[in-house]
């Protein structure tokens, strides 16, 4: 008994405290909200996955996991689909024959026109030039009504 008391005095029992240092956990919804807000602030500008991770204050791996859980796709795929849809909307809203498709694509950060056109066709079933042509023919009656020459 004396040995146990002496032993406990010499070698006190140390309790192990959990290491609370490290990265705090951030709710998935908060990560997505931060990303969406940043994307909205950058309308018309290309956004990278690295920028999203920085804004969301998480690693790229956590961002990838969050996007896969939330949307079912990676952040890079999400950004590409967003870019495709932005170009599609811009082409459909065009009312001038003087607009160049390459100018619209450059406005949304597209530099590889051929590759982008292939991705665009797979998603929308037509080439960007066909979308523009179709938009121009749809806008003809509204132009005539406003007195704009065709």
PyMOL commands that set and color helices and strands:
alter all, ss='L'
color gray80, all
select helices_A, chain A and resi 2-10+28-41+49-56+60-70+75-93+101-107+113-124+128-138+140-145
alter helices_A, ss='H'
color red, helices_A
deselect
rebuild
show_as cartoon
